[in-house]
Amino acid sequence: MNIKDIEYLWKRASNNPHHDTNWHDPVVIAFAESVAAHTLMNIDPSKFMSYQEAFEAGRFAEREACAKVCDSLEEQCEKLGLPDEKWPTPADCAFVIRARGNT
């Protein structure tokens, strides 16, 4: 958060986008810097996720979504009572999974 963010919040809170404040006044700048510093000090770094963790979480979620696509095809075949030889092939599952990315 910087002084521009605080200025925006100030104007939004006052319900007047044209609310005039001297943003060059040293007291206002000191106040804005204090708010920004306080905000940064109160962020819990343990809640942050590294890009590796985010990548792994996304990879896991995508793998699970792909498995659900295959499961749903199997369930549809069971509901229809199709014989095993009519069930989707791995290529069919791959086609459906790839189609997910194009929607």
C-alpha positions as CSV (number, residue, x, y, z in Angstrom):
1,M,0.0,0.0,0.0
2,N,1.3,3.4,-0.9
3,I,0.2,7.0,-0.6
4,K,-1.9,6.7,-3.9
5,D,-3.7,3.7,-2.4
6,I,-4.4,5.6,0.8
7,E,-5.6,8.7,-1.2
8,Y,-8.0,6.5,-3.2
9,L,-9.3,4.9,0.0
10,W,-9.7,8.4,1.6
11,K,-11.7,9.7,-1.3
12,R,-13.8,6.6,-1.5
13,A,-14.5,6.7,2.3
14,S,-15.6,10.3,2.0
15,N,-18.0,9.4,-0.8
16,N,-16.6,12.4,-2.7
17,P,-14.1,11.6,-5.4
18,H,-13.3,15.3,-5.6
19,H,-12.5,15.6,-1.9
20,D,-9.5,17.8,-1.7
21,T,-6.7,17.0,0.7
22,N,-3.2,18.4,0.6
23,W,-1.4,15.2,-0.2
24,H,1.9,17.0,-0.1
25,D,1.5,18.1,3.5
26,P,4.2,16.4,5.5
27,V,1.7,15.3,8.2
28,V,-0.6,13.7,5.7
29,I,2.4,11.9,4.0
30,A,3.7,10.7,7.4
31,F,0.2,9.4,8.3
32,A,-0.1,7.6,4.9
33,E,3.4,6.1,5.4
34,S,2.4,4.9,8.9
35,V,-0.8,3.3,7.6
36,A,1.2,1.6,4.8
37,A,3.9,0.3,7.3
38,H,1.2,-0.9,9.7
39,T,-0.5,-2.8,6.9
40,L,2.7,-4.5,5.9
41,M,3.6,-5.3,9.5
42,N,0.3,-7.1,10.0
43,I,0.6,-9.4,7.1
44,D,1.3,-12.9,8.2
45,P,4.1,-14.3,6.0
46,S,3.3,-17.8,7.0
47,K,0.1,-17.4,5.0
48,F,2.1,-16.8,1.8
49,M,2.5,-19.5,-0.7
50,S,5.7,-19.9,-2.7
51,Y,5.4,-20.2,-6.4
52,Q,6.5,-23.8,-6.1
53,E,3.7,-24.5,-3.7
54,A,1.2,-22.7,-5.9
55,F,2.4,-24.7,-8.9
56,E,2.0,-28.0,-7.1
57,A,-1.4,-27.0,-5.8
58,G,-2.5,-26.2,-9.4
59,R,-1.0,-29.3,-10.8
60,F,-2.8,-31.4,-8.1
61,A,-6.1,-29.6,-8.9
62,E,-5.7,-30.2,-12.6
63,R,-4.9,-33.9,-12.1
64,E,-7.9,-34.3,-9.9
65,A,-10.1,-32.5,-12.4
66,C,-8.8,-34.8,-15.2
67,A,-9.5,-37.9,-13.1
68,K,-13.1,-36.6,-12.5
69,V,-13.6,-36.3,-16.2
70,C,-12.6,-39.9,-16.7
71,D,-14.7,-41.0,-13.8
72,S,-17.7,-39.2,-15.2
73,L,-17.3,-40.9,-18.5
74,E,-17.2,-44.3,-16.7
75,E,-20.3,-43.4,-14.7
76,Q,-22.1,-42.4,-17.8
77,C,-21.3,-45.7,-19.5
78,E,-22.4,-47.6,-16.4
79,K,-25.7,-45.7,-16.3
80,L,-26.4,-46.4,-19.9
81,G,-25.5,-50.1,-19.4
82,L,-23.0,-50.1,-22.2
83,P,-20.9,-53.2,-22.6
84,D,-17.2,-52.8,-21.7
85,E,-16.1,-52.8,-25.3
86,K,-18.3,-49.7,-25.9
87,W,-16.7,-47.7,-23.0
88,P,-14.4,-44.8,-23.9
89,T,-10.8,-45.5,-24.7
90,P,-7.9,-43.6,-23.1
91,A,-7.9,-41.6,-26.3
92,D,-11.5,-40.6,-25.7
93,C,-10.7,-39.5,-22.2
94,A,-7.7,-37.5,-23.5
95,F,-9.9,-35.8,-26.1
96,V,-12.5,-34.8,-23.4
97,I,-9.7,-33.5,-21.1
98,R,-8.1,-31.4,-23.9
99,A,-11.5,-30.0,-24.8
100,R,-11.8,-28.7,-21.2
101,G,-8.9,-26.3,-22.0
102,N,-10.7,-24.9,-25.0
103,T,-13.9,-23.8,-23.2
